[in-house]
Amino acid sequence: GGFLPDPAAYPITSGGSLNASSMGLAPNCRGYVTAPPDVIVRYASPSGWLRFYVRASGDTTLVINDGAGRWWCSDDEGGSLNPMIDMTRPASGQYDIWVGSYRAGELIRGTLFVTELSGNRP
């Protein structure tokens, strides 16, 4: 928690050949992703609130396995085609993050953001 800069920004390219809902652990997630995560965040000394969001040139999805092993999914949030996930009392640990596309093999460039500030959004 308390990381700088906030938001942290990670350039990504969405998409892959695996249907996120068929990953076995995230049955309600949408989009096509790669087997390995696009980004791994190691989060320590957590604050009371954490947000992940994507800004991209196309319609993307977001799949996260958090530090406690819980799965999170997002599609169009915040009045846009970009995904966003808000976590209250986020756990310390490793966050595996996938950014998906709606069609297998569709590659969309964008940026994944991680923030503890509620004013930061897609």
Helices and strands as residue ranges (DSSP letters): E 8-13, E 18-19, G 20-22, E 32-33, E 39-43, E 49-56, E 60-65, E 71-74, E 84-88, E 93-101, E 109-115
